[in-house]
């Protein structure tokens, strides 16, 4: 088994969020606004917020919405 990630690709629908300003709603009703720096196929997300970076586990996300 090859453990190389050279062929790893993020789902195109998720990859389209990268670099975009979004609102992320969590299952516990918390919300975060910022720009997506990184996202993977499990929706684990790194968000650039006003005071730095915020890492959000994909399993906690209820929705991701693009901001206008």
Residue pairs with C-beta under 8 A, 6 or more apart in sequence:
9 15
10 39
10 40
10 41
11 41
14 39
14 40
14 41
14 43
15 39
17 36
17 39
17 64
17 66
18 36
18 37
18 38
18 39
19 35
19 36
20 35
20 36
20 66
20 67
21 33
21 34
21 35
21 66
21 67
22 33
22 34
22 35
22 36
22 47
22 64
22 65
22 66
22 67
23 31
23 32
23 33
23 64
23 65
23 67
24 31
24 32
24 33
24 34
24 45
24 47
24 56
24 61
24 63
24 64
24 65
25 31
25 61
25 62
25 63
25 64
25 65
26 32
26 56
26 60
26 61
26 62
27 60
27 61
27 62
28 60
32 47
32 49
32 54
32 56
33 49
33 67
34 47
34 48
34 49
34 50
34 54
35 47
35 48
36 45
36 46
36 47
36 48
37 46
37 47
37 48
37 53
38 45
38 46
39 45
39 46
40 58
42 58
42 59
43 58
43 59
43 61
43 64
44 55
44 56
44 57
44 58
45 55
45 56
45 58
45 61
45 64
46 53
46 54
46 55
46 56
47 53
47 54
47 55
47 56
48 54
